[in-house]
């Protein structure tokens, strides 16, 4: 399976099919507490069959899952 195909499927699952929950936490503060994070964090829920394909793909191309998923979202 090609990178474009994996990216398209991940994009569909994240955006079009609404099966993903994305939470981005950034630096913020309020009057009582200050919560600071070095990096934004993203949590994505991917269907098991697509996750298996993603695992297979990253092994073939020696890429990270984060890089593939972030590329799909971008």
TORZAKE-75817 format. One record per residue (C-alpha): residue in one letter; x, y, z. Coordinates in nm, 3 decimals. Example, Ala and Ser with C-alpha at 12.3 -4.5 7.8 and 13.67 -1.06 7.14 Angstrom:
BEGIN
code->A	X->1.230	Y->-0.450	Z->0.780
code->S	X->1.367	Y->-0.106	Z->0.714
***
This chain:
BEGIN
code->X	X->0.000	Y->0.000	Z->0.000
code->X	X->0.140	Y->0.340	Z->-0.097
code->X	X->0.201	Y->0.631	Z->0.135
code->X	X->-0.064	Y->0.835	Z->-0.044
code->X	X->-0.318	Y->0.559	Z->0.009
code->X	X->-0.236	Y->0.529	Z->0.380
code->X	X->-0.250	Y->0.907	Z->0.420
code->X	X->-0.584	Y->0.922	Z->0.238
code->X	X->-0.734	Y->0.652	Z->0.459
code->X	X->-0.601	Y->0.811	Z->0.776
code->X	X->-0.732	Y->1.149	Z->0.660
code->X	X->-1.074	Y->1.001	Z->0.588
code->X	X->-1.090	Y->0.829	Z->0.923
code->X	X->-0.981	Y->1.141	Z->1.105
code->X	X->-1.180	Y->1.402	Z->0.916
code->X	X->-1.456	Y->1.267	Z->0.690
code->X	X->-1.581	Y->0.964	Z->0.883
code->X	X->-1.567	Y->1.139	Z->1.220
code->X	X->-1.416	Y->0.839	Z->1.396
code->X	X->-1.131	Y->1.038	Z->1.545
code->X	X->-1.122	Y->1.240	Z->1.860
code->X	X->-0.855	Y->1.507	Z->1.845
code->X	X->-0.752	Y->1.694	Z->2.153
code->X	X->-0.485	Y->1.960	Z->2.129
code->X	X->-0.353	Y->2.091	Z->2.455
code->X	X->-0.154	Y->2.413	Z->2.439
code->X	X->-0.002	Y->2.642	Z->2.696
code->X	X->-0.260	Y->2.825	Z->2.898
code->X	X->-0.304	Y->2.976	Z->3.239
code->X	X->-0.580	Y->3.091	Z->3.470
code->X	X->-0.588	Y->3.285	Z->3.797
code->X	X->-0.527	Y->2.983	Z->4.020
code->X	X->-0.302	Y->2.753	Z->3.819
code->X	X->-0.055	Y->2.767	Z->3.538
code->X	X->-0.035	Y->2.463	Z->3.316
code->X	X->0.248	Y->2.465	Z->3.066
code->X	X->0.341	Y->2.193	Z->2.823
code->X	X->0.655	Y->2.181	Z->2.614
code->X	X->0.476	Y->2.047	Z->2.308
code->X	X->0.115	Y->2.034	Z->2.194
code->X	X->-0.027	Y->1.684	Z->2.225
code->X	X->-0.271	Y->1.516	Z->1.989
code->X	X->-0.469	Y->1.202	Z->2.065
code->X	X->-0.628	Y->1.025	Z->1.770
code->X	X->-0.852	Y->0.719	Z->1.774
code->X	X->-0.805	Y->0.499	Z->1.464
code->X	X->-1.010	Y->0.190	Z->1.374
code->X	X->-0.821	Y->-0.138	Z->1.439
code->X	X->-0.801	Y->-0.249	Z->1.070
code->X	X->-0.654	Y->0.087	Z->0.967
code->X	X->-0.420	Y->0.083	Z->1.266
code->X	X->-0.287	Y->-0.257	Z->1.151
code->X	X->-0.223	Y->-0.114	Z->0.804
code->X	X->-0.052	Y->0.187	Z->0.959
code->X	X->0.175	Y->-0.042	Z->1.164
code->X	X->0.264	Y->-0.242	Z->0.854
code->X	X->0.336	Y->0.074	Z->0.656
code->X	X->0.563	Y->0.231	Z->0.916
code->X	X->0.765	Y->-0.092	Z->0.938
code->X	X->0.813	Y->-0.094	Z->0.560
code->X	X->0.925	Y->0.266	Z->0.528
code->X	X->1.081	Y->0.304	Z->0.874
code->X	X->0.877	Y->0.612	Z->0.948
code->X	X->0.713	Y->0.701	Z->1.276
code->X	X->0.340	Y->0.670	Z->1.326
code->X	X->0.337	Y->1.029	Z->1.445
code->X	X->0.495	Y->1.153	Z->1.122
code->X	X->0.248	Y->0.960	Z->0.905
code->X	X->-0.060	Y->1.069	Z->1.100
code->X	X->0.049	Y->1.433	Z->1.133
code->X	X->0.118	Y->1.440	Z->0.756
code->X	X->-0.232	Y->1.304	Z->0.696
code->X	X->-0.390	Y->1.568	Z->0.916
code->X	X->-0.184	Y->1.848	Z->0.762
***
